Amino acid sequence: MLEIKNLAKVFGERVIFKEMDLTINDGEVLSIVGPSGIGKTTFLRILAGLLPADQGELILDNESLDITGNRQGAQVGVIFQDFNLFPHYTVKQNVALAPQLVKKVAKKEAEKEAEELLKNLGLVEQMNQYPFQLSGGQKQRVAIARALAMKPGILAYDEPTSGLDAESTKRVIKVIQQLKTQGVTQLIVTHDLPFAQAVADQTFDFGVDVDRGGSL
Ligand SMILES: Nc1ncnc2c1ncn2[C@@H]1O[C@H](COP(=O)(O)OP(=O)(O)OP(=O)(O)O)[C@@H](O)[C@H]1O
């Protein structure tokens, strides 16, 4: 379960959001919508531990997450829009690398787990290919497998349907639903309202549900 309490972010004098409260239960899918420039990516970067918040708490499975932008560990898995796959590693290596480096998992075991994840995401034939050989949708599923390999408490996506055709979007919906049945908690930042409606149990509208302006 992820609990967000009284979270606030300020850039200079400008309050991007404040008093943000939200709870996502285990296995739930939350979509975050709202107009461009409202603060969705900023929130995602804070959740990922890449950007400091100015106030508030993030509590994941009863443990407080660092909000100063110096977080250790991979409690939150994020699939960014450009996927950031390592170009010189194969698909399997991309997925198996972080558990070996960060969690000190043995290579054989990390690769076995990577194979299992890739199989579940329909990427058996791509395991030994390189990112440049993949379609956008395939790259995205590799990025999902790579995030899942670290066994995060929550998986977050930034605009997962942008640049995908209708068929690939359907596939993403299937993957999200499949992970949901496995109990994975997911948070999705999206502009795509039909997609949000198709996958989400709960929708958070940054344009409506968040306070801004004034000061902290
Ligand atoms: N490092 C920064 N310094 C100052 N202002 C920033 C910084 N990063 C973002 N902003 C501002 O904060 C606001 C929120 O930006 P953010 O990228 O989070 O919006 P968004 O809702 O994700 O938009 P989009 O959907 O277009 O990606 C914007 O007005 C942006 O200009």
The ligand as an SDF file (V2000), in Angstrom:
LIG
                    3D

 31 33  0  0  0  0  0  0  0  0999 V2000
   13.1120   22.0670  -12.5820 N   0  0  0  0  0  0  0  0  0  0  0  0
   12.0920   22.9300  -12.6870 C   0  0  0  0  0  0  0  0  0  0  0  0
   12.2280   24.2070  -12.3090 N   0  0  0  0  0  0  0  0  0  0  0  0
   11.2030   25.0860  -12.3770 C   0  0  0  0  0  0  0  0  0  0  0  0
    9.9700   24.7590  -12.8270 N   0  0  0  0  0  0  0  0  0  0  0  0
    9.7660   23.4910  -13.2220 C   0  0  0  0  0  0  0  0  0  0  0  0
   10.8170   22.5010  -13.1870 C   0  0  0  0  0  0  0  0  0  0  0  0
   10.3070   21.3210  -13.6280 N   0  0  0  0  0  0  0  0  0  0  0  0
    9.0210   21.5650  -13.9430 C   0  0  0  0  0  0  0  0  0  0  0  0
    8.6840   22.8580  -13.7180 N   0  0  0  0  0  0  0  0  0  0  0  0
    7.3730   23.4780  -13.9100 C   0  0  0  0  0  0  0  0  0  0  0  0
    6.4440   22.7810  -13.0960 O   0  0  0  0  0  0  0  0  0  0  0  0
    5.1870   22.6450  -13.7720 C   0  0  0  0  0  0  0  0  0  0  0  0
    4.7650   21.2030  -13.7740 C   0  0  0  0  0  0  0  0  0  0  0  0
    5.5660   20.4800  -14.7210 O   0  0  0  0  0  0  0  0  0  0  0  0
    5.3550   18.9380  -15.0340 P   0  0  0  0  0  0  0  0  0  0  0  0
    6.3590   18.5440  -16.0590 O   0  0  0  0  0  0  0  0  0  0  0  0
    5.3350   18.1890  -13.7600 O   0  0  0  0  0  0  0  0  0  0  0  0
    3.8880   18.9430  -15.6610 O   0  0  0  0  0  0  0  0  0  0  0  0
    3.0860   17.7410  -16.3250 P   0  0  0  0  0  0  0  0  0  0  0  0
    1.7290   17.7660  -15.7000 O   0  0  0  0  0  0  0  0  0  0  0  0
    3.8480   16.4990  -16.2190 O   0  0  0  0  0  0  0  0  0  0  0  0
    2.9960   18.1850  -17.8260 O   0  0  0  0  0  0  0  0  0  0  0  0
    3.0430   17.2920  -19.1770 P   0  0  0  0  0  0  0  0  0  0  0  0
    1.7810   16.5060  -19.1390 O   0  0  0  0  0  0  0  0  0  0  0  0
    3.0920   18.3050  -20.2560 O   0  0  0  0  0  0  0  0  0  0  0  0
    4.2850   16.4570  -19.0850 O   0  0  0  0  0  0  0  0  0  0  0  0
    5.3760   23.2500  -15.1400 C   0  0  0  0  0  0  0  0  0  0  0  0
    4.8290   24.5390  -15.1490 O   0  0  0  0  0  0  0  0  0  0  0  0
    6.8690   23.2990  -15.3310 C   0  0  0  0  0  0  0  0  0  0  0  0
    7.2340   24.3970  -16.1200 O   0  0  0  0  0  0  0  0  0  0  0  0
  1  2  1  0
  2  3  1  0
  2  7  2  0
  3  4  2  0
  4  5  1  0
  5  6  2  0
  6  7  1  0
  6 10  1  0
  7  8  1  0
  8  9  2  0
  9 10  1  0
 10 11  1  0
 11 12  1  0
 11 30  1  0
 12 13  1  0
 13 14  1  0
 13 28  1  0
 14 15  1  0
 15 16  1  0
 16 17  2  0
 16 18  1  0
 16 19  1  0
 19 20  1  0
 20 21  2  0
 20 22  1  0
 20 23  1  0
 23 24  1  0
 24 25  2  0
 24 26  1  0
 24 27  1  0
 28 29  1  0
 28 30  1  0
 30 31  1  0
M  END
$$$$
